[in-house]
Structure formats: structure tokens, C-alpha cells
Amino acid sequence: MSTYQSAELRRQLVEADDHRCAYCQTTAANTGQPMVVDHIIPEAQGGQTMFHNLCFACRRCNEFKGPATRIYDPLTGELVPIFHPRQHTWTDHFAWDAAGIRLLGLTAIGRATIIALNINNEVSLMRAGAGLVLAGTRRRYKQ
């Protein structure tokens, strides 16, 4: 991302997202790469570099999301917004399966976001499993 972010803005993001991807909840330690700052509404679509429009994202989620802000829910066919970490509560839209590896969409927004960001792909599932072995447990989202 090329837009300047103040130290205070980065501190707010760290506090809000705890160095985790706001979409899939993975950590930099799991990916082996630092988190990137994502414009939830892309700058090209008028999104500003302000806290309410920024979040941490892993590189995979950020790349799959790209400029998308809406996608069709695979269950209803309804066009819905992608999960917005500053407007939506993560636990309202997502839950982990019993093994704590596969992300489940609880709502149209959750289902569509999982599809748009390709969250339950084979690479992510292997990464999540490795993270569980290393950590001993999956951290539950705090919201």
C-alpha cells in the first residue's frame, strides 16, 4: 500500500486486529509473512486511509479480495457486501468447524466472504492445521 499511515493509525490497527488477518484470523507466524494493511473500500473506489476503512489482512486474503466489495452469496444468489471488519462483528458471520480448521459462513456475508477470499482452500487449511499444532489451540476472535 502506498498511502502514508501514521504511527497512531498503525497502533489503532494493531489494537483492533491484534496482528491477525481481520478476515481469516491467521497470524503472521502462520503465514510466514507480515500482515498488510488493506483498504476495505479500495482507494480507487473512494476509500480513504482512515481507521474505519483499514484493517490488517494476510497476503492471501488481500490478494483474493482485490478491489471487490460485493459478491454473490452461494446459497441464496443474493449480491451482498464482503465482510467489513469495522462495521460487522466477526462472530456474527463466521465460526470455526469442530476441528478449528475450516471457516464456516453463518450468514450470506460470511459465506460470500469465504468464497471471495478463497479462505478454505487447501493451502490455507494446511497452514491452519500447522498453526494448531504449533499453538496447541485456535484463538477465538474477541468480538
Secondary structure, DSSP 8 states (H G I E B T S, - for coil): --S---HHHHHHHHHHHTTB-TTT--BHHHHTS--EEEESS-GGGT--SSGGGEEEE-HHHHHHHTT--EEE-TTT--EEE---TTTS-HHHHEEE-TTS-SEEE-SHHHHHHHHHTTTTSHHHHHHHHHHHHHHSS------
